[in-house]
């Protein structure tokens, strides 16, 4: 339930179409220019990130995932870190020092996944966000003809990107990684063929349509070839996916600045598990004292939304927002709303997520996506996959009110350009999970045990 490239919507104009700087001027001028240069270089290396953030001058481009391109990106990051450390902390002031440390942490984050974890060689999903075409297809950031031009350029870039992916990934891959990759990349091929033409069909320009058809067919063929490559890799796939303790500790340190020993983290986690299990037993006893905990949870999960999860989620968002506002639980910095929609098939690996336009966008809606069950599954599997009413309620809470959506309304208004573009994963997920229990403790649904079971 991670946000799908999160950031907020309908942000007021700031600083000529860019997020306002955290600088007060004077001694911060050199640092502000450095941050601008870092963002410009980052967007050039990762044009998909620029498009998500709302910097549409780089639309249609994909990163260079060749060995030379990856090495160049790593060198850029290391050079930037060296120059950032050279800034005089006293002259930067408190806010400037924090922003410098934040930038260095982001660089360590990227270098960890690029080099330490070797993600380009080990994990197909490292490529998935950059290849997601949804921003061109569904986000109304420009007239349809302009988005068609951008999508066509993107589609032309897909075949080379898939060749680079195959060249980078080292077999054997874990079974689970291949399963997700086939859902994502194979699903994109179907999306190109089945869904995209209908979206852009209203553009009357015959030349644009001809260019689109050619590029789209090439992209679909490349994705099907990549999917077949993953299918072939299933014969040698393994179950070895774990990072291991040393790399896991490095991930915490480099990506989130967490240096708590793993033994302590495990102890705290098991304590939390015991607390939650005790609370679940108490809630089940209140709901049905004669049932086992397993039967109690199954009963709650069996109460499916009558009109399906998308329609029910829309109702839930109204209830959740009203409660947050009435209880004044957290500041709401605007009057934006989130839409709810069924996710595209290639995103079925993520049961629910929210796509929130980036900090350079203006007046665009966020979309809370809920994945449908795979039609290839049996009726029993499809029914089991659909969330129960109480489970869905806390997914809606996590993704929208007062979870990710509300948080990114704030981060998109950050006076730091870095803060608007980069949001720490642990903080984003930490807030969303904290908000789930916070809403229960604040009295949402007035002590109803089914609601509590859904939260737990």
Secondary structure, 3 states (H helix, E strand, C coil): CCCCCCCCCCCCCCCCCCCCCCCCCHHHHHHHHHHHHHHHHHHHHCHHHHHHHCCHHHCCCCCCCCHHHHHHHHHHHHHHHHHHHCCCHHHHHHHHHHHHHHHHHHHHHHHHHHHHCCHHHHCHHHHHHHHCCHHHHHCCCCCHHHHHHHHHHHHHHHHHHHHHHHHHCCCCCEHHHHHHHHHHHHHHHHHHHHHHHHHHCCCCCHHHHHHHHHHHHHHHHHHHHHHHHHHHHHHHCECCCCCCHHHHHHHHHHHHCCCCCHHHHHHHHHHHHHHHHHHHHHHHHHHCCCCCHHHHHHHHHHCECCCCHHHHHHHHHHHHHHHHHHHCCCCCCCCCCEEEEECCHHHCCCCEEEECCCCCCCCCCEEEEECCCCCCCCHHHHHHHCCEHHHHHHHHHHHCCCCHHHHHHHHCCCCCHHHHHCCCHHHHHHHHHHHHHHHHHCCCCCCCHHHHHHHC
